[in-house]
Amino acid sequence: MSVRRSAGTGPVGMAVVDKEPGMTSHDVVARCRRIFGERRVGHAGTLDPDATGVLLVGVGRFTRVLRFLSGSGKAYVGEVVLGVATSTLDASGEVTGRWDMSRVRTEDVRSAAQQLTGAIQQVPPMVSAVKVGGRRLHELAREGRDVERAPRPVTVDRFEVAPLPGEPGVLRIEVECSAGTYIRVLAADLGAILGGGAHLRRLRRTRVGSFGVDEARPLAALTPEHLLAPADAVRDLERLDVGSDTAERVGHGLALDRGRVGASGPGPWALVDEAGRLLAVYEARGDDRLVAACVLEPSSGPAGGGVPAGGGVPAGE
């Protein structure tokens, strides 16, 4: 597959990266800038430095679309160490407590995991990027501060636990969850429900939306040829195929009539032209209109079509 370029502005698309341990998500972005020869690079959904697995990286103007992918459901595997709590809730932190949890039974663990399945409330960890009072929690944590955090709703669709053979007190976990779920918090809460403490180690993200580790590539093997075309990268969004007349309106960021373009469901929608190019992503406005959230392929000609006042929406960054 050749690298997609748009109007001579450089490569445009998405890479599915298998992040290695020891790198921040920003480190991955910096490497991808060099790999693709493009400064406009971003990622959808941060992975902790110690974690590995799927990281979606947008290149060029596709970075505008990443916010529609960051809310996709995710899947993880990892290990929970019972009886040891840490300052970061994972293996990178300092030990803050120890408990003898050798008598915890497998059925107790599974019952506790069930309590953490479904629609639950999570308190963001101090090492997260959540802002409190205008400051990111991890910045406050580096200053030695621990501030009150409001719980946030998340959904855990599946939380499977099983003893790890050969390592007493260590559990292997598999989690499917909504965006915004902290797996390290699940690990710590699991330990608390069982009457002690716990921390997370060896976290691996195995899926973001429909993008799994089977199609992810480590940075060492990533080349421009692996960049997904924009239309392929938005396969998890509802798709609308449009003809030339509608494509012209989309290129100007003009509002569309929901019924005329056949849009159903809540959106957002990926609008694709007859050549298979992703033109834009549109969102619902009221019951009968779609408006442009971002336009990837702008039209060069004058806008037309008798659009009512307020019908046009500029392409967003």
C-alpha positions as CSV (number, residue, x, y, z in Angstrom):
1,M,0.0,0.0,0.0
2,S,1.4,3.4,-1.0
3,V,1.3,6.3,1.5
4,R,-1.7,8.4,0.9
5,R,-1.0,12.1,0.2
6,S,-3.5,14.8,-0.2
7,A,-3.0,17.9,-2.3
8,G,0.8,17.6,-2.0
9,T,0.6,18.2,1.8
10,G,2.4,15.0,2.8
11,P,1.2,11.6,4.1
12,V,-2.3,11.3,5.5
13,G,-3.6,8.2,7.4
14,M,-3.2,6.1,10.5
15,A,-0.6,3.6,11.8
16,V,-1.5,0.8,14.2
17,V,1.5,0.6,16.4
18,D,2.5,-2.1,18.9
19,K,4.1,0.0,21.6
20,E,7.1,-1.5,23.4
21,P,7.7,-1.0,27.2
22,G,9.7,1.9,28.4
23,M,8.3,4.4,25.8
24,T,5.7,7.1,26.4
25,S,3.0,7.6,23.9
26,H,4.7,10.9,23.0
27,D,8.0,9.0,22.4
28,V,6.0,7.0,19.8
29,V,4.7,10.1,18.2
30,A,8.2,11.5,17.9
31,R,9.5,8.4,16.2
32,C,6.5,8.4,13.8
33,R,7.3,11.9,12.8
34,R,10.7,10.6,11.6
35,I,9.3,7.5,10.0
36,F,6.6,9.3,8.0
37,G,8.5,12.6,7.4
38,E,5.5,14.6,8.8
39,R,5.3,16.9,11.8
40,R,1.6,16.6,12.2
41,V,1.4,13.3,14.2
42,G,-0.8,12.5,17.2
43,H,-2.2,9.5,19.0
44,A,-5.6,8.3,20.2
45,G,-5.6,7.0,23.8
46,T,-2.5,7.2,25.9
47,L,-0.6,4.1,27.0
48,D,1.5,4.2,30.2
49,P,5.3,3.8,29.6
50,D,5.4,0.4,31.1
51,A,2.4,-0.8,29.1
52,T,2.6,-2.4,25.6
53,G,0.2,-2.9,22.8
54,V,-2.1,-1.1,20.4
55,L,-1.6,2.6,20.0
56,L,-3.4,4.4,17.1
57,V,-1.3,7.1,15.6
58,G,-2.7,9.6,13.1
59,V,-0.5,11.3,10.5
60,G,-1.0,14.5,8.6
61,R,-4.6,15.9,8.5
62,F,-5.9,12.6,9.8
63,T,-4.9,13.9,13.3
64,R,-8.2,15.9,13.1
65,V,-10.1,12.6,13.1
66,L,-8.4,11.0,16.1
67,R,-10.8,12.4,18.7
68,F,-13.5,10.2,17.1
69,L,-11.4,7.1,17.6
70,S,-10.1,7.8,21.1
71,G,-13.6,7.0,22.5
72,S,-13.6,3.5,21.1
73,G,-13.8,0.5,23.5
74,K,-10.6,-1.2,24.5
75,A,-9.3,-4.6,25.6
76,Y,-6.4,-5.5,27.8
77,V,-4.5,-8.4,29.3
78,G,-2.3,-8.0,32.4
79,E,-1.3,-9.3,35.8
80,V,-2.5,-8.3,39.2
81,V,-0.1,-8.9,42.2
82,L,-2.2,-9.5,45.4
83,G,-0.9,-8.4,48.7
84,V,1.3,-5.4,47.6
85,A,0.1,-1.9,47.0
86,T,2.2,0.8,45.3
87,S,2.2,4.6,45.0
88,T,1.4,4.4,41.3
89,L,-0.9,1.3,41.5
90,D,1.5,-0.5,39.2
91,A,4.9,-2.1,39.3
92,S,6.7,1.2,38.7
93,G,5.8,2.7,42.0
94,E,7.1,2.5,45.6
95,V,5.5,-0.1,47.9
96,T,3.0,1.5,50.2
97,G,1.5,-1.5,51.9
98,R,1.7,-5.3,52.3
99,W,-0.9,-7.9,53.3
100,D,-0.9,-11.6,53.7
101,M,-3.5,-12.6,51.1
102,S,-2.4,-16.2,50.7
103,R,-5.8,-17.5,51.9
104,V,-7.8,-15.7,49.2
105,R,-9.6,-18.3,47.1
106,T,-10.2,-18.2,43.3
107,E,-13.9,-18.0,43.8
108,D,-13.4,-14.9,46.1
109,V,-11.4,-13.3,43.3
110,R,-14.0,-13.9,40.7
111,S,-16.7,-12.6,42.9
112,A,-14.7,-9.4,43.5
113,A,-14.1,-9.0,39.8
114,Q,-17.9,-9.4,39.2
115,Q,-18.4,-6.4,41.6
116,L,-16.2,-4.4,39.3
117,T,-18.0,-5.4,36.1
118,G,-20.7,-3.3,34.4
119,A,-21.3,0.4,34.9
120,I,-19.1,1.5,37.8
121,Q,-17.5,4.6,39.3
122,Q,-13.7,5.0,39.3
123,V,-11.5,7.5,41.0
124,P,-8.7,8.6,38.6
125,P,-5.2,7.7,39.9
126,M,-2.8,10.5,40.9
127,V,-0.5,9.5,38.0
128,S,-3.2,10.2,35.4
129,A,-3.5,13.2,33.0
130,V,-6.9,14.2,34.5
131,K,-6.9,17.9,35.5
132,V,-7.9,19.1,38.9
133,G,-7.9,22.9,39.5
134,G,-6.2,23.4,36.2
135,R,-3.3,21.1,37.0
136,R,-2.8,17.5,35.7
137,L,-2.8,15.0,38.5
138,H,0.6,13.5,37.5
139,E,2.2,16.9,37.8
140,L,0.8,17.3,41.3
141,A,1.9,13.7,42.2
142,R,5.5,14.6,41.2
143,E,5.3,17.4,43.7
144,G,4.3,14.9,46.4
145,R,0.7,16.1,46.5
146,D,-2.4,13.9,46.8
147,V,-5.6,15.8,46.1
148,E,-9.3,14.7,46.2
149,R,-10.6,13.4,42.9
150,A,-14.2,13.0,41.9
151,P,-15.2,9.5,40.7
152,R,-16.0,9.1,37.1
153,P,-18.4,6.7,35.4
154,V,-16.9,3.9,33.2
155,T,-18.1,0.6,31.9
156,V,-16.3,-2.7,32.3
157,D,-17.9,-5.2,29.8
158,R,-15.7,-8.1,30.8
159,F,-13.3,-8.7,33.7
160,E,-11.9,-12.2,33.7
161,V,-9.4,-13.3,36.4
162,A,-7.5,-16.6,36.9
163,P,-4.5,-17.7,38.9
164,L,-1.2,-17.4,37.1
165,P,0.4,-20.8,37.1
166,G,3.7,-21.0,39.0
167,E,3.2,-17.6,40.8
168,P,1.1,-17.8,43.9
169,G,-0.8,-14.5,44.6
170,V,-0.6,-13.4,41.0
171,L,-3.7,-13.2,38.8
172,R,-3.9,-13.0,35.0
173,I,-6.7,-10.6,33.9
174,E,-8.5,-10.0,30.7
175,V,-10.6,-6.8,30.5
176,E,-12.9,-5.2,27.9
177,C,-14.0,-1.8,28.8
178,S,-15.0,1.7,27.8
179,A,-12.6,4.5,27.0
180,G,-11.4,6.2,30.1
181,T,-11.2,3.1,32.2
182,Y,-8.0,2.8,34.3
183,I,-6.9,-0.9,34.5
184,R,-4.5,-0.1,37.4
185,V,-7.5,1.2,39.4
186,L,-9.3,-2.0,38.7
187,A,-6.3,-3.9,40.1
188,A,-6.2,-1.8,43.2
189,D,-9.9,-1.9,43.8
190,L,-9.8,-5.7,43.3
191,G,-7.3,-6.0,46.1
192,A,-9.3,-3.7,48.4
193,I,-12.5,-5.7,47.9
194,L,-10.5,-8.8,48.9
195,G,-9.5,-7.2,52.1
196,G,-5.9,-6.1,51.3
197,G,-4.2,-4.4,48.4
198,A,-2.9,-5.1,44.9
199,H,-1.1,-3.6,42.0
200,L,-0.9,-4.0,38.2
201,R,2.0,-5.3,36.1
202,R,2.7,-6.3,32.5
203,L,-0.3,-4.5,31.0
204,R,-0.9,-5.0,27.3
205,R,-3.6,-3.3,25.3
206,T,-4.8,-5.9,22.8
207,R,-7.5,-3.9,21.0
208,V,-8.8,-0.4,20.3
209,G,-12.2,-0.6,18.6
210,S,-11.7,-3.2,15.9
211,F,-7.9,-2.6,15.6
212,G,-6.1,-5.5,17.3
213,V,-2.5,-6.5,18.0
214,D,-2.7,-8.9,15.0
215,E,-2.4,-5.9,12.7
216,A,-0.2,-3.7,14.9
217,R,3.5,-3.3,14.1
218,P,6.4,-2.4,16.4
219,L,8.2,0.8,15.6
220,A,11.2,-1.0,14.4
221,A,9.2,-2.7,11.7
222,L,7.0,0.3,10.8
223,T,7.4,1.9,7.4
224,P,5.4,4.4,5.4
225,E,3.9,1.4,3.5
226,H,2.0,0.5,6.7
227,L,0.0,3.7,6.8
228,L,-3.7,3.0,6.5
229,A,-5.7,5.2,4.1
230,P,-8.1,7.5,6.0
231,A,-11.2,5.7,4.7
232,D,-9.8,2.4,6.1
233,A,-8.8,3.9,9.4
234,V,-12.4,5.1,10.2
235,R,-13.9,1.6,9.6
236,D,-15.4,1.8,13.1
237,L,-17.5,4.9,12.3
238,E,-20.8,4.7,10.4
239,R,-20.1,5.3,6.7
240,L,-21.9,7.3,4.2
241,D,-21.0,7.0,0.5
242,V,-21.8,10.2,-1.4
243,G,-22.0,11.2,-5.0
244,S,-20.2,14.1,-6.7
245,D,-22.8,16.8,-5.9
246,T,-22.9,16.0,-2.2
247,A,-19.1,15.6,-2.2
248,E,-18.8,19.2,-3.4
249,R,-20.9,20.4,-0.5
250,V,-18.9,18.3,1.9
251,G,-15.7,19.8,0.6
252,H,-17.0,23.2,1.6
253,G,-18.0,22.0,5.0
254,L,-21.7,22.7,4.3
255,A,-24.5,21.2,6.3
256,L,-26.4,18.2,4.9
257,D,-29.9,17.0,5.2
258,R,-30.0,13.7,7.1
259,G,-32.7,12.2,5.1
260,R,-31.2,13.0,1.7
261,V,-27.9,11.4,2.5
262,G,-29.5,8.4,4.2
263,A,-27.9,8.9,7.6
264,S,-29.3,6.7,10.4
265,G,-28.2,6.2,14.0
266,P,-26.5,8.7,16.3
267,G,-23.3,9.2,14.2
268,P,-20.7,10.4,13.8
269,W,-20.5,9.6,10.1
270,A,-17.5,9.1,7.8
271,L,-18.3,10.6,4.4
272,V,-16.6,8.8,1.5
273,D,-16.7,9.8,-2.1
274,E,-17.0,7.6,-5.2
275,A,-13.2,7.2,-5.4
276,G,-13.1,5.8,-1.9
277,R,-11.5,8.9,-0.3
278,L,-12.5,10.0,3.2
279,L,-13.9,13.5,2.7
280,A,-15.0,14.5,6.2
281,V,-16.5,13.4,9.4
282,Y,-20.0,14.8,10.2
283,E,-22.0,14.9,13.4
284,A,-25.7,15.3,14.0
285,R,-27.2,18.8,14.7
286,G,-30.8,18.5,15.7
287,D,-33.1,15.9,14.2
288,D,-32.6,16.6,10.5
289,R,-29.1,18.1,9.9
290,L,-25.6,16.9,9.7
291,V,-22.7,19.3,10.2
292,A,-19.0,19.0,9.4
293,A,-16.8,18.2,12.4
294,C,-13.7,18.1,10.3
295,V,-13.0,18.2,6.5
296,L,-10.0,16.3,5.1
297,E,-10.5,17.0,1.4
298,P,-11.6,20.6,1.0
299,S,-13.1,21.8,-2.3
300,S,-11.2,24.4,-4.2
301,G,-14.2,25.8,-6.1
302,P,-16.8,28.3,-4.9
303,A,-19.6,27.0,-2.6
304,G,-23.0,26.8,-4.0
305,G,-26.4,25.2,-3.7
306,G,-28.4,27.9,-1.9
307,V,-27.3,26.9,1.6
308,P,-29.4,28.7,4.3
309,A,-27.7,31.1,6.7
310,G,-25.6,29.2,9.2
311,G,-25.5,26.1,7.0
312,G,-21.7,26.1,6.6
313,V,-19.3,24.8,9.2
314,P,-15.6,25.3,8.8
315,A,-13.2,22.4,8.9
316,G,-11.8,21.9,12.4
317,E,-8.4,21.0,13.6
